[in-house]
């Protein structure tokens, strides 16, 4: 199942396609952390917001002032 992506930053179609390529293999928090360290976007500002006992939002700095927000269960 392909992850859903919402363009809340009003990126152009090309910019959005670039982000989609970058995050296409993100299935777990471990994948996200590994990727963000590899590409150099990991800067320690990530945040994990607890929604309930099994649902969290993971927020990661991306680039150019953008953030990626993942709904994690």
N, C-alpha and C positions, 0 to 999 in steps of 0.2 A: 504494500500500500504506500503510495507516494505521499509524503508529508504535505500538509496544507501550508500555503504561504500567503500572507496578506501584505500588500504594499502600502503600509501606513505612512511611509515617507514620500509618497508620490514620486518614486524613482521612474526614470524613463524605461521603456521596454527593454533596452539593451542593458541598462544598469541592473534591472531586476533579473534578467537572464543570467548575468554574471554572478549575482548573489545565489541564484538557484543552483548554478554549477558548483559553487563553493560549498553549499550546505547539503548537497544531494546525498551524501553518505553519512549524515548525522542521524543516528538511530538511538544513541544513548548519551548520557552526560559524559561518559568517558570519551566517546567519539568527539564531542564538542570541545572538551578540554584539550585533547590531543591535537586536534586541528588548530585551535586558537594559539596554542604554543608553537606549532610548526610554522604557521604563516605570520607569526609575530603580532597578532592582535590581542593576545593575552596580556593584560596590563594590571591585573589584580583588582579591577573594578567590577568584576562579575558579581552578581547578586542572585540569591535564591529566595524567592518569596513563597512561603507556605500558604496554600489555599485551603487545604484540609489535610487529613491524615495521609492521603495518598496522591494528592495533586499539588504540583509546585510550578512556579514560573521561574525559568532560568534566564537571566539577562546578561548578555555579553557585549562588550564593546566590539565594534566591527572595524570601521574605518571612516574617515571623513565625517566624524560626528554621528555616525549611525550606530544603532544597537540592534542586535538580534535577540528576540525574545522567543523562548521555547516553552511550550506547555508540556510538562513532564509528568507522567504518572508512574 
